[in-house]
Amino acid sequence: MANQHAKTRIIFPIAAKLVIIISILVLVSLGMLTLLVSVISTQDVQRTAEDNNFTVNRQAGSQAEGFFRPIQSAALLYLEMLDRSEAVNLHSASEPGRDLRPAGDPELARYFFSRNQNIAAIAVTTSAGPAETDQPVKTLIPNEQFFLSNNIDLQKVQQYLETNTFTASPDGGITFINASPDFQIHLLIMVFTRLRQAGLQTIQVFFVPDELSESLSTGTNSSFMINGKGEILLHSDTDLVMGAANFSKMPLVAVMQEAGDNNRQVSYTDADGLKYFGAYLRLVQMDATVITTIPHDTVFQAVQGITRQNIALTTGVLFIAILLVWFFSKTISRPIRSLADAALQIEQGEFGVRLESKTKDELGLLTESFGKMSSALEIFGRFTNRDIAVRAMRGEIKPGGLPKHATIFFSDIRGFTEKSENFNKFFGKDAFNRIVLWLNEYFTHMIDCVEQTGGVVDKFIGDGVMAHWGTAFTAGSPALDAFNCVKTALLMREALLEINSKRTKNDPGNPEIRIGCGINTGLVIAGQIGSEQRMEYTVIGDTVNLASRTEALNKPLGTDILITEATWQLVGDKLITEEMPAVTLKGKVQPVRMFAVINFKDTASGPKTLPELRALLGIPVPEMDKVNIDAEEKKYKI
């Protein structure tokens, strides 16, 4: 009876209850973990896809510029050779009754076009003389072999030149025209100008961009090129090129035209309702834009597969967990504890958390994904100010702006364009990577100087650095913040002197660096500025603009660190300075006094006068009576 009574009372055995409870917990836990992994994977894949798409776009833009520039250089070199040849004179008056005439030494033309087989023809239009009866001189130098092999009559080229007007960019850049529909081959026209004694010449270079078009059409990311009017120039779909398609109504192009910036990446939906990631890059001094896109479905296809795999894995783990929950309880609790500790470290701003996965279950997968997320956050910390990001994450920095009495700093590398050209000259295709490595080493030392004094690196503007003091952090007063800013500039000077001393003279792969620094103090608006998708902590206002303009005055004044009167009033008693000529800025009634920073007053080493400073840094002494500093003043808008 006792046994029967016991059996009656045990309706649900403990084992069954544990199995049910554990099953529920495992189902809920693993379901949530799978969801978390899917969300993290989706975000990670999206971030990677966006970065990759943006990188592909920049690479495509670099390839395009590297393809177009040699064509322009080759055409200019050939025209220079013609100018010096007695066989032809591009500047002579046109023959009576003829508007278009062939030119060039046949042997020279054959040699040139044999070395530049992708160039079909070069046309030169020299502007008319002062008399009303003067007509523009039009000269055509054709690649006869090209037109013969493509079965194109030269008369058609002449007719095309006579019936079309070619307008070059007013800023001396390059414009492009798609001539493919007229000649039924992929043919582009590069239009630019050059100034000669005979007048302004408009150069039209007919060339075949097949090599560039093939390089842009490879991979899952689709890249193509349009001109400023939205007309297609390069595309993997030949029908679009031959049909003179216009992409001005494409959502991404509309965003580009409205924003007016040089590069951006957005997510958009086309007319068919398909979603894409798209990036664009305007080519430097060229009326052309490279656009790179990739469909959302292609990006997230792998994530969907991972999600299905996680669901299948969850089912298998559930069965194992029911049988072995007690034995594996510690293998579950310990990784969770590690993940919790890691999450707390990340919350405190320690993004570089390293987690080692010791199991092969969902927790191991979660640990691995968490480690990837931590690595991604560590990389993210390199793209923004870590302290700012942590404070914003804690809610200590709210969206919106606040007035701050801050000191703003700008710096710029002197002769950066010339140094970049030397990289290209000596290293060719490897020049871009060498320039980045060279800049990264420079920025590493400069940022260390900023962080030593409690400054905030706002952004990198090409080869320049923008930073500020007294905004997100303050030393206690505007005077101390201003002093820390000037101290940073002097630390940068010392760092560059030490770095340059270790460089080999005239080394094209590691040239010396000299910089100019501009500092101004005043009221700014500081805060998180941007959109819900992307924000940055920055400063705006007249004080910022004046700091930028101050930096630009270092070159004409023969200095490396310039501070305005507002900063000098706060820290001038601690510095050796020399007042420079005042500058009248656009929009300002009174001239702004400028001071060159020589050194600290209480230091025993280093320069004590401006001539000593110039001698130390190798800055040439400017002829002040010939310097118009008002003309040198940059009109940056920050």
FENBEL-V34246 format. One record per residue. SS is DSSP state (hx for helix, st for strand, lp for the rest). OMEGA is omega in degrees with one decimal (999 if undefined). Layout:
# FENBEL-V34246
ss-><SS,SS>
omega-><OMEGA,OMEGA>
This chain:
# FENBEL-V34246
ss-><lp,hx,hx,hx,hx,hx,hx,hx,hx,lp,lp,lp,lp,hx,hx,hx,hx,hx,hx,hx,hx,hx,hx,hx,hx,hx,hx,hx,hx,hx,hx,hx,hx,hx,hx,hx,hx,hx,hx,hx,hx,hx,hx,hx,hx,hx,hx,hx,hx,hx,hx,hx,hx,hx,hx,hx,hx,hx,hx,hx,hx,hx,hx,hx,hx,hx,hx,hx,hx,hx,hx,hx,hx,hx,hx,hx,hx,hx,hx,hx,hx,hx,hx,hx,lp,lp,lp,lp,lp,lp,lp,lp,lp,lp,lp,lp,lp,lp,lp,st,st,st,lp,lp,lp,hx,hx,hx,hx,hx,hx,hx,hx,hx,hx,lp,lp,lp,st,st,st,st,st,st,st,st,lp,lp,lp,lp,lp,lp,lp,lp,lp,lp,st,st,st,st,st,st,lp,hx,hx,hx,hx,hx,hx,lp,lp,lp,lp,hx,hx,hx,hx,hx,hx,hx,hx,hx,hx,lp,lp,lp,lp,lp,lp,lp,lp,lp,lp,st,st,st,st,st,lp,hx,hx,hx,hx,lp,lp,lp,lp,st,st,st,st,st,st,st,st,st,lp,lp,st,st,st,st,st,st,st,st,st,lp,lp,hx,hx,hx,hx,hx,hx,hx,lp,lp,lp,lp,lp,st,st,st,st,st,st,lp,lp,lp,st,st,st,st,lp,lp,lp,hx,hx,hx,hx,hx,lp,lp,lp,st,lp,lp,lp,lp,hx,hx,hx,hx,hx,hx,hx,hx,hx,lp,lp,lp,st,st,st,st,st,st,st,lp,lp,lp,lp,lp,st,st,st,st,st,st,st,st,lp,lp,lp,st,lp,st,st,st,st,st,st,st,st,hx,hx,hx,hx,hx,hx,hx,hx,hx,hx,hx,hx,hx,hx,hx,hx,hx,hx,hx,hx,hx,hx,hx,hx,hx,hx,hx,hx,hx,lp,lp,lp,lp,hx,hx,hx,hx,hx,hx,hx,hx,hx,hx,hx,hx,hx,hx,hx,hx,hx,hx,hx,lp,lp,lp,lp,lp,lp,lp,lp,lp,lp,lp,lp,lp,lp,hx,hx,hx,hx,hx,hx,hx,hx,hx,hx,hx,hx,hx,hx,hx,hx,hx,hx,hx,hx,hx,hx,lp,lp,hx,hx,hx,hx,hx,hx,hx,hx,lp,lp,lp,lp,lp,st,st,st,st,st,st,st,st,st,st,st,st,st,st,st,lp,lp,hx,hx,hx,hx,hx,hx,hx,hx,hx,hx,hx,hx,hx,hx,hx,hx,hx,hx,hx,hx,hx,hx,hx,hx,hx,hx,hx,hx,hx,hx,hx,hx,hx,hx,hx,hx,hx,lp,lp,lp,st,st,st,st,st,st,lp,lp,st,st,st,st,st,st,lp,lp,lp,lp,lp,lp,lp,lp,hx,hx,hx,hx,hx,hx,hx,hx,hx,hx,hx,hx,hx,hx,hx,hx,hx,hx,hx,hx,hx,hx,hx,hx,lp,lp,lp,lp,lp,lp,lp,lp,lp,lp,lp,lp,lp,st,st,st,st,st,st,st,st,st,st,st,st,st,st,st,st,lp,lp,lp,lp,st,st,st,st,st,st,lp,hx,hx,hx,hx,hx,hx,hx,hx,hx,hx,hx,hx,hx,hx,hx,hx,lp,lp,lp,st,st,st,st,hx,hx,hx,hx,hx,hx,hx,hx,hx,hx,st,st,st,st,st,st,st,st,st,lp,lp,lp,lp,lp,lp,lp,lp,st,st,st,st,st,st,st,st,st,lp,lp,lp,lp,lp,lp,lp,lp,lp,hx,hx,hx,hx,hx,hx,hx,hx,lp,lp,lp,lp,lp,lp,hx,hx,hx,lp,lp,hx,hx,hx,hx,lp,lp,lp,lp,lp,lp>
omega-><-179.8,179.9,178.3,179.8,178.8,179.6,-179.7,-178.2,-178.3,177.9,177.6,178.7,179.0,180.0,180.0,178.5,178.7,179.3,-179.3,-179.0,-178.7,178.9,179.4,-179.4,-179.3,179.6,-179.5,-176.7,-177.7,176.0,178.2,179.0,178.0,178.4,179.9,179.0,179.9,179.7,-179.9,-180.0,179.3,179.6,-178.8,179.1,179.3,179.9,179.0,179.7,179.4,178.6,-179.4,179.3,179.2,178.8,178.1,179.6,179.3,178.2,178.3,177.3,178.2,177.8,-179.3,179.1,178.4,177.5,-174.7,-175.0,177.9,178.1,178.4,-179.2,180.0,179.4,179.9,179.1,-179.9,179.3,176.2,178.0,177.8,179.8,-177.1,-177.5,177.3,-175.2,-176.7,177.1,-176.5,-174.3,-179.2,179.9,179.3,179.1,-179.0,176.8,179.4,178.7,-175.9,-177.3,175.0,-179.2,170.6,173.4,-176.9,-179.3,179.0,179.3,179.8,178.8,-178.5,-175.3,174.5,177.3,-178.3,-171.9,179.0,176.3,-177.3,-177.9,173.9,177.7,-178.1,175.7,178.0,-174.3,-175.9,177.4,-175.8,-177.5,-178.2,-177.9,-179.6,178.5,177.3,177.5,-179.1,-175.8,-179.9,174.5,-175.0,168.2,-171.5,179.7,179.3,-177.1,178.1,-178.7,178.4,175.5,179.5,179.0,179.2,177.0,178.1,177.3,179.0,178.5,178.9,179.9,-177.6,-174.3,-178.4,176.8,-177.4,-178.1,178.3,178.2,-178.1,-178.5,178.5,179.8,-175.9,171.8,-176.5,178.4,176.7,179.5,-176.7,-178.9,-177.4,-175.9,177.5,166.1,-179.2,-174.4,177.6,177.0,175.6,-176.2,175.8,-176.3,169.4,-176.2,178.9,178.8,-179.6,-179.6,-179.9,-179.4,173.3,-176.4,173.7,-179.2,176.2,-178.8,-179.7,-176.2,-173.7,-178.6,178.2,-178.6,179.4,-179.0,-179.3,-173.1,-178.8,175.6,-179.9,176.9,-178.7,179.8,174.9,-173.9,176.1,173.4,-174.6,178.7,-178.5,-178.8,-177.1,176.7,179.5,177.5,178.9,177.2,-176.6,-179.0,178.7,-179.9,-178.6,179.9,179.0,-179.8,-179.9,-175.1,-175.9,-180.0,175.9,-176.4,-179.5,178.7,177.6,176.8,-179.4,-178.7,179.6,-177.4,179.6,179.7,-174.2,179.9,-178.1,173.2,-178.4,171.5,-174.7,178.1,-177.7,-176.4,179.0,179.5,178.9,-178.2,-178.2,161.0,-178.1,176.4,176.8,-180.0,175.4,179.6,-175.6,178.2,176.5,178.5,-177.8,-178.5,175.1,-178.9,179.2,-178.1,172.8,-178.0,174.9,-176.2,179.1,-177.9,-171.3,178.8,179.5,179.5,178.7,177.0,177.1,179.3,178.0,177.8,179.1,178.5,178.5,179.3,178.9,-179.9,179.5,-179.5,179.2,-179.8,180.0,-178.0,179.0,-177.2,-169.4,-173.9,-177.7,-177.0,-177.2,-177.5,-179.8,177.8,176.4,-174.9,-178.5,176.1,178.8,177.6,179.0,178.9,179.1,178.0,179.1,178.4,178.1,177.9,178.5,178.6,178.9,177.1,177.6,-174.1,-175.6,-179.9,178.8,179.8,178.7,-179.9,-178.3,179.8,-178.7,178.8,-178.6,178.5,174.7,177.2,178.5,178.8,178.3,178.9,178.6,176.7,176.4,179.0,178.4,177.6,178.6,178.4,177.7,175.9,178.1,-179.9,177.2,-177.7,178.8,177.4,-174.3,-179.2,177.4,-178.6,-179.7,179.7,177.2,178.8,178.3,-178.8,-179.4,175.2,-176.8,174.1,-177.8,-177.2,177.3,176.4,-179.7,172.4,-168.8,174.3,-174.4,-175.3,171.2,173.3,-176.9,179.0,178.6,176.7,-176.6,-179.2,179.4,179.6,178.4,178.1,176.5,175.7,-179.6,-177.3,-173.4,-170.4,173.8,-175.8,-179.6,-174.8,-176.1,-179.9,179.9,178.2,-179.0,179.3,178.4,179.2,-178.5,177.0,179.0,-178.0,-179.9,179.8,-178.0,-179.8,175.8,178.9,-179.8,-176.0,177.6,-175.6,176.7,178.6,178.3,174.7,-177.1,-177.8,171.2,179.8,-174.5,177.5,-178.6,179.4,173.0,179.7,179.3,179.7,178.6,-179.1,177.6,178.9,177.6,177.5,177.4,179.9,177.4,180.0,178.8,177.7,179.0,179.1,179.3,178.4,179.3,177.2,177.9,179.4,178.9,175.3,177.3,178.9,-179.3,-179.2,-180.0,177.1,-180.0,-179.6,-177.9,-179.8,-179.5,-179.0,174.3,-177.0,178.6,176.4,-176.5,-179.6,179.7,-175.7,176.7,-178.5,168.7,-175.6,170.4,-177.0,175.3,-174.2,177.1,-178.6,177.8,-177.1,177.5,171.1,-177.3,177.4,178.4,-177.0,179.9,-179.3,178.8,-179.4,-177.7,179.4,173.9,177.0,-175.7,-179.0,177.6,177.1,-179.9,179.3,179.4,-179.6,-179.0,177.5,178.8,-179.7,178.4,179.6,-176.6,-176.9,-179.0,-176.0,-179.5,-178.0,178.3,179.6,174.4,177.9,177.3,174.4,178.5,179.8,-178.9,177.6,-178.5,178.7,-177.2,-171.1,-176.0,-178.6,-179.8,-172.3,167.0,-177.5,173.7,-177.8,179.5,177.8,177.6,-178.4,176.7,-176.1,178.5,-179.5,-179.6,180.0,-176.5,174.6,-179.3,178.9,-178.1,-178.6,173.8,179.7,-179.9,-176.2,170.0,177.9,-172.8,179.9,-178.5,-177.3,176.4,-176.4,178.0,179.6,179.7,175.9,178.1,179.4,179.9,178.3,-179.3,-174.6,-179.0,179.0,178.7,179.9,-177.7,172.3,-169.7,-178.7,178.8,-176.2,173.6,-174.7,177.3,179.1,-178.4,-173.0,-178.8,179.5,177.6,173.3,-173.1,999>
